[in-house]
C-alpha cells in the first residue's frame, strides 16, 4: 500500500493527478462540511453558512493542490496571479457545486420533510455538489491554474 501511495504521489500522469486532486477534494469537503455545521449551529442560515464554508475550503484547496496535486508543475507565475486564476476557475465550479447543493436540499426536503434539512441532508448535498464541482475544477485547474 505504501509503495502504491508513493507511486501515486510522484506520478505526473492524469490519473495520478486526478487521484491526488480527489484526495484533496475529500479533505476540503471535510473543511467545508465542518465549517458549514459549525456556522449553522451558531445560528447562521444553512444557505448563508455555505458561503464562508465554501471560500475557506477553496483556500485550503489551493494550498493543497499547489503543493501536493500539481507539485511537479512550475507555472512561473506570481502567487497572487495563480490565486486569482484559482478563485476564478473555482468560482464557476463553486457555482455548479452550490447549484447542485441547493437542488439536493430542495429535493431532499420535499421528499423527507423539513426535519431532513437539519440532519444529514446538508452533508449529502455538499458531497453531491462536490462531485460535480470537482470534475469541472480538475479539468480547468490543470488547464488554467497550474499549467506550464
C-alpha positions in Angstrom: 0.0 0.0 0.0 2.8 2.4 0.9 4.5 1.7 -2.4 1.3 2.4 -4.3 0.8 5.7 -2.5 4.3 6.7 -3.2 3.9 6.0 -6.9 0.6 8.0 -7.0 2.3 10.9 -5.2 5.2 11.0 -7.7 3.1 10.3 -10.8 2.8 13.0 -13.4 0.0 11.2 -15.2 -3.5 12.5 -15.5 -4.7 9.5 -13.4 -2.2 10.2 -10.6 -3.1 13.9 -10.6 -6.8 13.2 -10.5 -6.4 10.7 -7.6 -4.4 13.4 -5.7 -7.0 16.0 -6.7 -9.8 13.8 -5.4 -7.9 13.2 -2.1 -7.6 17.0 -1.7 -11.3 17.2 -2.5 -12.1 14.8 0.3 -10.0 16.9 2.7 -11.5 20.2 1.7 -15.0 18.7 1.8 -14.4 17.9 5.5 -13.3 21.6 6.0 -16.4 22.7 4.1 -18.8 20.4 6.0 -17.2 21.1 9.4 -17.5 24.9 9.0 -21.0 24.6 7.5 -22.3 22.7 10.5 -20.4 25.0 13.0 -21.8 28.1 11.4 -25.3 26.6 11.3 -25.1 25.6 14.9 -24.1 29.1 15.8 -27.4 30.3 14.2 -26.5 31.1 10.6 -28.9 30.0 8.0 -27.7 26.9 6.2 -27.7 28.6 2.8 -25.7 31.6 4.1 -23.4 29.4 6.1 -22.3 27.6 2.9 -20.7 30.7 1.5 -17.9 31.2 4.1 -17.5 27.4 4.4 -17.0 27.2 0.6 -14.5 30.0 0.5 -12.5 28.6 3.4 -12.4 25.2 1.7 -11.4 26.8 -1.6 -8.4 28.5 0.0 -7.3 25.2 1.7 -7.8 23.5 -1.7 -5.5 25.9 -3.5 -2.7 25.3 -1.0 -3.0 21.6 -1.1 -3.3 21.4 -4.9 -0.4 23.7 -5.4 2.0 21.7 -3.2 0.6 18.2 -3.5 -1.5 17.6 -6.6 0.3 19.7 -9.1 3.7 19.9 -7.3 5.6 18.9 -10.4 4.3 21.8 -12.5 6.0 25.1 -12.2 3.8 27.8 -13.6 6.3 30.7 -13.3 3.5 33.0 -12.1 3.4 35.1 -9.0 1.4 33.6 -6.2 -1.3 36.2 -6.4 -1.7 35.6 -10.1 -2.2 31.9 -9.5 -4.6 32.6 -6.7 -6.7 34.9 -9.0 -6.9 32.2 -11.6 -7.7 29.6 -8.9 -10.5 31.6 -7.5 -11.9 32.4 -11.0 -11.9 28.7 -12.0 -13.2 27.5 -8.7 -15.9 30.2 -8.6 -17.5 28.7 -11.6 -17.0 25.2 -10.2 -18.4 26.6 -6.9 -21.5 27.9 -8.7 -22.0 24.4 -10.2 -21.4 22.9 -6.7 -23.7 25.4 -5.0 -26.5 24.9 -7.6 -26.4 21.1 -7.1 -26.1 21.5 -3.3 -29.3 23.7 -3.3 -31.1 21.4 -5.7 -30.3 18.4 -3.5 -31.5 20.3 -0.4 -34.8 21.3 -2.1 -35.5 17.8 -3.4 -34.4 16.2 -0.1 -36.7 18.5 1.9 -39.6 17.7 -0.4 -39.0 14.0 -0.1 -38.1 13.9 3.6 -39.8 16.8 5.2 -38.3 19.9 6.9 -36.5 17.8 9.6 -34.2 16.3 7.0 -32.6 19.8 6.5 -31.2 19.7 10.0 -29.9 16.1 9.8 -27.6 14.5 7.3 -29.1 16.1 4.2 -26.6 19.1 4.1 -23.8 16.6 4.4 -25.1 14.6 1.4 -25.8 17.8 -0.5 -22.2 19.0 0.0 -20.8 15.7 -1.3 -23.1 15.5 -4.3 -22.4 19.1 -5.3 -18.7 18.5 -4.7 -18.6 15.6 -7.2 -20.0 17.8 -9.9 -17.7 20.7 -9.0 -14.6 18.5 -8.6 -14.8 17.2 -12.2 -15.1 20.7 -13.6 -12.4 22.1 -11.3 -9.9 19.4 -12.1 -10.0 19.9 -15.8 -9.8 23.7 -15.6 -7.3 23.8 -12.8 -5.0 21.7 -14.9 -5.5 23.8 -18.0 -5.7 27.3 -16.5 -4.3 27.5 -13.0 -1.4 25.0 -12.7 -0.4 24.8 -16.4 3.1 25.3 -17.6 
